[in-house]
């Protein structure tokens, strides 16, 4: 009888104390993220990434990204596309007590390929592009936020500055976007 009373008292204390908070961003947890965004008024980007969490809520990020910008020329737009792979570390500099919102500052290495007008160097009016396709390399600085909607689903938002050399359309590009992350283990 005494054991049942102790069990009942423990059960009531758990129910009345509120719900237990989930543990998030623990070492060795992984998440898959799908993201998209804009690069100013002239372009957009799409990406996918794998996050592997480390101590303190920090994370390693590995991903791939497609970026397209359009450059006006008379009555048409000349597309410039970049396909890049990324690897970097994101430092968790701020989070709330309940582990619902996380803010990160990150640095990444980037490498990929840039194509101008999908390799076509002659435009519709006979003009010739001097820009060439080529390999690009560089780095990115990122501010990232994760907002957990449930234990295994988070909304993300990011602002990043990419610095890519080797291309013929400029070095710096600012990106901003949103995404959704699923924790897979």
Phi, psi and omega per residue, in radians:
X1 nan -0.722 -3.113
X2 -1.144 -0.633 3.114
X3 -1.132 -0.668 3.104
X4 -1.161 -0.652 3.134
X5 -1.170 -0.717 3.111
X6 -1.131 -0.768 3.112
X7 -1.073 -0.767 3.122
X8 -1.119 -0.693 3.111
X9 -1.137 -0.709 3.115
X10 -1.165 -0.727 3.123
X11 -1.095 -0.763 3.113
X12 -1.140 -0.675 3.137
X13 -1.147 -0.645 3.094
X14 -1.174 -0.761 -3.131
X15 -1.178 -0.649 -3.099
X16 -1.460 -0.355 -3.098
X17 -1.341 -0.256 -3.097
X18 1.893 3.021 -3.094
X19 -1.457 2.615 3.117
X20 -1.343 2.448 3.130
X21 -1.482 2.493 3.140
X22 -1.285 2.670 3.060
X23 -1.593 2.223 -3.064
X24 -2.184 2.698 3.068
X25 1.006 0.703 3.089
X26 -1.393 2.690 3.112
X27 -0.951 2.441 3.129
X28 1.324 0.009 3.000
X29 -1.266 2.619 -3.140
X30 -2.278 2.630 3.099
X31 -2.455 2.580 3.066
X32 -1.907 2.304 -3.071
X33 -2.160 2.361 2.991
X34 -1.941 2.273 -3.060
X35 -2.470 2.768 3.126
X36 -2.678 2.757 3.138
X37 -3.042 -2.944 -3.083
X38 -2.054 2.766 3.046
X39 -2.200 1.028 -3.058
X40 1.506 -2.715 -3.083
X41 -1.498 -0.158 -2.983
X42 -1.929 0.149 -3.101
X43 -2.904 3.057 3.127
X44 -2.529 2.914 3.081
X45 -2.534 2.684 3.091
X46 -2.315 2.513 -3.133
X47 -2.700 2.877 3.038
X48 -2.427 2.513 -3.090
X49 -2.557 2.685 3.012
X50 -1.973 2.184 3.106
X51 -1.868 2.351 3.062
X52 -2.141 2.019 -3.026
X53 -1.383 2.556 3.116
X54 -2.073 -2.937 3.135
X55 -1.104 2.594 3.065
X56 1.262 0.239 -3.114
X57 1.423 0.033 3.075
X58 -1.201 2.861 -3.120
X59 -2.581 2.627 2.956
X60 -1.713 2.390 -3.094
X61 -2.183 2.303 3.078
X62 -2.238 2.232 -3.057
X63 -2.733 3.114 3.077
X64 -2.350 2.590 -3.060
X65 -2.526 2.525 3.016
X66 -2.053 2.205 3.141
X67 -2.194 2.336 3.065
X68 -2.298 2.280 3.019
X69 -2.108 2.694 3.132
X70 -2.097 2.260 -3.131
X71 -1.953 2.093 -3.080
X72 -1.197 2.414 3.016
X73 -2.470 1.915 -3.076
X74 0.892 -1.983 -3.069
X75 -1.734 0.090 -3.119
X76 -2.198 2.937 3.015
X77 -1.928 2.376 3.078
X78 -1.699 2.019 -3.104
X79 -1.399 2.478 3.003
X80 -2.180 2.122 -3.098
X81 -2.053 2.475 3.073
X82 -2.201 2.324 3.037
X83 -1.986 2.014 -3.056
X84 -2.261 2.660 2.995
X85 -1.979 2.603 -3.027
X86 -2.362 2.568 2.972
X87 -2.537 2.241 -3.104
X88 -2.864 3.063 -3.123
X89 -2.069 2.331 -3.140
X90 -2.063 2.158 -3.105
X91 -1.625 2.211 3.106
X92 -1.392 1.808 -3.105
X93 -1.720 -0.168 3.138
X94 -2.799 2.354 3.015
X95 -2.661 2.747 3.131
X96 -1.471 2.966 -3.063
X97 -1.124 -0.647 -3.104
X98 -1.437 0.024 3.132
X99 1.023 0.807 3.100
X100 -1.779 -0.635 -3.106
X101 -2.140 2.296 3.114
X102 -2.214 2.423 3.043
X103 -2.058 2.368 -3.076
X104 -2.235 2.595 2.912
X105 -2.065 2.221 -3.027
X106 -2.311 2.758 3.046
X107 -2.319 2.383 -3.069
X108 -2.378 2.672 2.959
X109 -1.725 2.440 -3.111
X110 -2.203 2.543 3.021
X111 -2.637 2.559 -3.130
X112 3.119 -2.678 -3.064
X113 -2.365 2.454 3.107
X114 -2.082 2.346 3.071
X115 -2.188 2.382 -3.141
X116 -1.886 2.133 3.140
X117 0.961 0.598 3.121
X118 0.917 0.636 3.066
X119 1.523 -0.175 3.123
X120 -1.397 2.046 -3.087
X121 -1.610 -0.257 3.136
X122 -1.846 2.246 -3.134
X123 -1.528 3.068 -3.047
X124 -1.043 -0.496 -3.096
X125 -1.727 0.190 3.128
X126 1.621 -0.139 3.099
X127 -1.124 2.595 -3.085
X128 -1.992 2.290 3.101
X129 -1.399 2.359 3.043
X130 -1.538 -0.324 -3.141
X131 -1.248 2.436 -3.108
X132 -2.087 2.749 3.011
X133 -1.257 2.684 3.102
X134 -3.125 2.991 3.101
X135 -1.372 2.466 3.116
X136 -2.128 2.672 -3.132
X137 -2.632 2.686 3.114
X138 2.906 -2.541 -3.056
X139 -2.587 2.997 3.117
X140 -2.525 2.526 3.009
X141 -1.985 2.276 -2.981
X142 -2.303 2.434 2.880
X143 -1.927 2.204 -2.995
X144 -2.309 2.551 3.086
X145 -2.303 2.445 3.036
X146 -2.122 2.298 3.093
X147 -2.138 1.947 -3.089
X148 -1.387 2.148 3.067
X149 -1.555 -0.551 3.106
X150 -2.598 3.128 -3.086
X151 -1.055 -0.548 -3.048
X152 -2.098 0.219 3.141
X153 -2.349 2.281 3.118
X154 -2.372 2.500 2.948
X155 -1.577 2.501 3.137
X156 -2.189 2.692 3.034
X157 -2.471 2.505 -3.101
X158 -2.590 2.685 2.982
X159 -2.302 2.280 -3.129
X160 -2.518 2.687 3.052
X161 -2.033 2.109 3.128
X162 -1.756 2.392 3.064
X163 -2.117 1.855 -3.097
X164 -2.145 2.228 3.085
X165 -1.872 2.792 3.128
X166 1.756 -0.374 3.106
X167 -1.508 2.999 -3.102
X168 -1.941 0.195 -3.077
X169 -2.072 0.316 3.102
X170 2.061 2.786 -3.051
X171 -1.688 -0.812 -3.008
X172 -1.709 2.481 3.071
X173 -2.627 2.224 3.097
X174 -1.662 2.333 3.121
X175 -2.154 2.560 2.971
X176 -2.484 2.503 -3.071
X177 -2.943 -3.138 3.133
X178 -2.275 2.895 3.130
X179 -2.842 3.126 3.058
X180 -2.304 2.388 -3.094
X181 -2.101 2.390 3.057
X182 -2.026 2.168 3.088
X183 -1.389 2.192 -3.030
X184 -1.782 -0.199 3.030
X185 -2.738 nan nan
